[in-house]
Amino acid sequence: MLTLFIIVVVVAIVFDFVNGFHDAANAIATVVSTGVLHVRTAVILAGVFNFVGAIMGTAVAKTIAGDFTDPKLVTLSVVLGALIGAIVWNLITWWWGIPSSSSHALIGGLCGAVVAKSGFAAFKWGALGKKVLIPLVVSPLFGFALAFFVMVGLVWIVRRWRPDVVHSASRRLQLVSACFMALSHGSNDAQKSMGIIMLAILTFLGAGGTLPTWALPHAPGEVPFWVIVSCALAIGAGTMGGGKRIIKTMGTKIIRINPLQGFAAETSGAATILMASSLGIPLSTTHCINACIMGVGASKRISAVRWGVAGNILWAWVLTIPASAAMAAACVLLLEVFV
């Protein structure tokens, strides 16, 4: 059982790494597409701030670990199946350059794995609605509206400035907003893997397993320090690893933006994500920054947004939870046979 527990922890950290390079575009697509930073410099900067954001709190981790299912109804095979389902879907969407949600892939994977093992009653559907489905709708709308009005306000503020002054100031401001966005991304996304590892720890201990004192939570419900640091390092390293395919989709295919628009989108997205992190909501950072990019584009004119590309992204949002759930369920059924 200890071997399976170690495998689950390793796979969770791998998922965090995959999350990092899959979602690198969330933090840096706009700053790269506007030419403020070269992609290599941007991913390093984003990786560092992802790490910083990841160690800022554990509210989202506690939601993942305890709000969606009772650890007593979960086995290590269920946790492993959830992770594999989420990783497979992330890799599929990364390969096609589709900015889908790693958060929803993980939650969908957990949903499918739990149902496959213990039935529909074992999963807390109310928590899914409250913590995932409602924010799935509300957060992009909020981000879109916030970015729209922030952009309108900025245009009004700089309306009498010389274009070269606006451009120069916007580039400096976007450096700050890109760091802010990367920090907010780490504060939410890294905690999801922390929550999965916590769920694995509770499952392992509940099944009679033993761990060294340093690996145990210091208090009930608390995330061990080694889990926090491991996940923070993994998402930071993953972010530094890439995401160029999705950067192209988010930075140029939805709408071509300038540095001032990039600043508005990143600031609005970061504010929305940090608010969700403080409330323990596993928000989709992908959905949020996409909506903010569309918001700044729509502030100029509705036709500035390439709604056909946006429609394809929307389909990925809709399919992520059921697709990852199906993959995870299949993984659990196979694991139950061979493990």
N, C-alpha and C positions, 0 to 999 in steps of 0.2 A: 504493500500500500504506500510505503514511503517513496518508492521509485515512481509510482504514478503521480504522487503529490509533487515531486520534483519536476516531472515532465510538465504538469499543469502550470507550475510557476514559470518554467522556461518558455512555454508556449505563450503565456500571458505577456511576458516581457517581449517576446517576438511580435505579438500583436501590437504592443505599444510602439515598437520600432516601425512596424508597417504603417500604423496610424500616423506616425511622424512624417514618413516620406510621402504617404498618401495625402496628408492634409497640409504639407508644407505650403502649398499654394494658398491656403486660407490666410496665412500670415503675410506672405510676400508677393502674391501675384500682382497686386496693384503697384507696389514699389518697383518691381522689375519691369512691368509693362510700360510704366511712365518713364523709364530710363534713369531713375534716381539712383538705383544701385544695380550693379552687375549681379546676375543670378548667384554666382558663387559666394560673393560677399553677403548677399541677402540671406542665403540659407544658413550660413554660419551665425549671423546675427540672430536670426529667428531661432536657431537651435539653442543658443545661450539663453534667450528670454523665455523659450518654452520650458527650459529647466527651472528657471526662477519661478515662473508661474506655477509649475507643478508642485513646488514645495510650500505654496502659500496657504493651503487648506486641505481638508478631507471631507467636506460636506457631500460632494458628489460621490465619492468612494463609498460612504456609508449608505447612500441611496441604492447604489448598485448591489452592495453586499446584503442588504436586508429588506429592501422595500418591494422587490418583485417576486420573491419566493421565500419559503421557510427553509433555512439551511438544513433542517432535519430531513427534508424531503429530497435533498440533492445528494448526488454521489460525485466523486471526482471524475467519473466518466461523463457525467452531465456537464460539468464545468469545462472539461476538455473538448467535448463536442460543440459547445457554444462558441468556444474560441476558434476552433477549426472552421466552423461555418462562417463566422465573421471574417476571418482571414481570407478565406477563399473568395467571398464576395468582394472584399476590399481589393484583392489582386485583380479580379476580373474588371472592376470598374476603373482601377488605376491603369490597366493595360489599354483600355479603350478611351482613356482620358476623360472619364466622366466624374465630376466632383460629387460623388455620393457621400452619405454620412457614415463615418466609422462608428459613431455613437449608436445610431440606429441599427447598424449591422451587428454590433455586440449585443444590444438589447433584443433584437430579433433572434439572434443565435441562442441567447439564454432562454427566450420564450419557447422556441422550437425544441430545444434540448430538454427542458423541464417537462413539457407536454408529452414528448416521446417517452420519457421515463416514468412519469407519475400521473399523467392525465391532465385534462384541462383545469380541474379544480386546484391543482398544485400551483398554478401561476396566478399571481395577484393582478387580475385584469383592471381593477380600479386604479392601481398605481400606474399601470401602463397608460391609461387614459389621462390621469392627472399629471404625471411626470414626463410623459413622452408625446402622446398624441395631441393634447391641447397645446403644449409648447411648439410642436411641429407646425401648427397653424399660426399661432400667435407670434412667435419669435421672428419669423421672416416678415410678417406684416409690420411688426413694431420696428424692426431694423430698416425696412424699406421706408417707412414714414419718417423715422428719425433721420436717416441719411438724406432724404428728400428735403426736409426742412433745414437741416444743418447746411446743406449745399446752397439752398436759397439764401440763408443768412450770410454765408461767406461771400456769395456773389454780391450781395447788397453792401457788405463791409468794404470790399475791394473795388467797388464800381468806379471810383475816381482815381485808383492807383494806375501807374503806368504798367503796361503788360509785362515788361522785363522785371519790374519789382515784384509783381504778383508771382511770376514764374519762379524767381529766385527764392522768395519767402516760402512758397508752397513746397519746393523741394526740401528745404530744411525742416518744415513742419512734417512732411511725410516720413522723414527718417524717424521722428519721434512717434508718429502714429503707427508705423510698422512695428516698432518695438512694443508698443502698447498692445497691438493686435496679437503678436506672438506670445506675450505674457498671458493675455486672456485665454488664448488657445491652450496653453499649458495648464492653466488653472482649472480647465474643464476636462479636456480630453485625457490627460495623463491619469486623472483620478479614476477613470473608468476601469483601467487595468488594475489599479490599486484595489478597487472594489471587488473585482473578480478574484484577485489573489486572497483578499480577506474572506470571501465566500469559500474559497478552497481551504483556507486555514480552519474556518469554523466547521466545515464538512469533515476535514481530516481529524480534528480533535473530537468531534461528535461521534466519529466511528471508532474511537479508542486509540488514535494515533498519538504519538508524543513528539514534541519539538523541544530544542534547547531553549533555555530561558530567554536568551537574547532575541529569539525569533518570535516570541509570543507577544500579543498586545499587552501594553502596560496597564490597560484598564478595559473593561468590557466595551466593545464597539469601537475602540481606538485602532487606528492603523499603525502597525509597527514601523519604526524608523527605516528599517532596511527595505521595506516595501516601497515607501515613499521615494527614497533615493534611487532604488533600482528603476522604478517606472519613470522618474524624472530624467535619469540618464538615458534611458531607452528612447523616450520620445524626442529628447534633444538630439541624440545621435541620428535618429530616423529623419528628423527634419533636415539635418545637414546632408543627408543622403540624397535628397532630390525632390521629386514631384514635378519635374519639368513638363510632363505631358499635360497635367491638370493646370499648371501655371498658364500654359498657352490658352486653354479653354477659358479660364476665368479672367485672364488679363487682357485678352484680345478678341475672343469670339463673341462674348456677351455684348461688350461695348468697348470702344477704345476711349480711354480716359486720360486726363491730364493730371499733374501732381496735385492740384487743388481738389479735384474730384477724388483722387486717391486718398488724400488726407481725410476728407469727409466720410468716405466709405469705411476706412479703417477705424477711425475714431468712433463712429456710430456702431460698428460691429463689435469692437472691443468693449464698449460700454454695455451693450446688450448681453454679451457673454459673461462678463464679470458679475453682472446682476444675477444671472442664472446660477453661476457658480456659488455665490453667497447663499442662495436659496436651496442648494443641493439638487438642482435640476440638471440632468445630463443632456444639455442642449446640443443640437447639431451646429457646430461652428461653421460647417460647410454651407448649410442653409442660410445661416445668418449673414456671412460675408457676401454670398451670392445676392441675397436680397438687397443688401446695402449698395452693392455695385449697381444693381438695377435702379435703386432709388435715386442715386446721384445722376444716372443717365436720364431718368424720367424727368428730373428737375429742369433739364434743358429742353427736351421734347420727348414725347412718348415714343416716337418712331426711332429715337436714337438707340433704343434697346433692341437687340436682335432677338425678338421673341421666339423665333423658331428654335434657336439654340437653347433659350431659356426653357422652352417646352420639353426638349429632350432631357434637360437636367431635372425638370419636374417629374418626368416619368421615372427617373432613377430614384428620386426621393420616395415615390409611391411604392416602388418595387422592393426597396432595400429591406424593410422589416420582414415581409413574407418570404422573400428569396433567401435571406440569410437564415430565417427560421427553418425553412425546408431543408437547407443544406446541413444545418446543425442537427436536426431530427434524424436525418439519414446517418450522420456520423455517430450519433449516440446509439442507434440501433446496431451499427457495425461494431462499435466498441463493446457493447454489452455481449456480443457474441465472442469476440476475440480477447477481451481483457479479463 
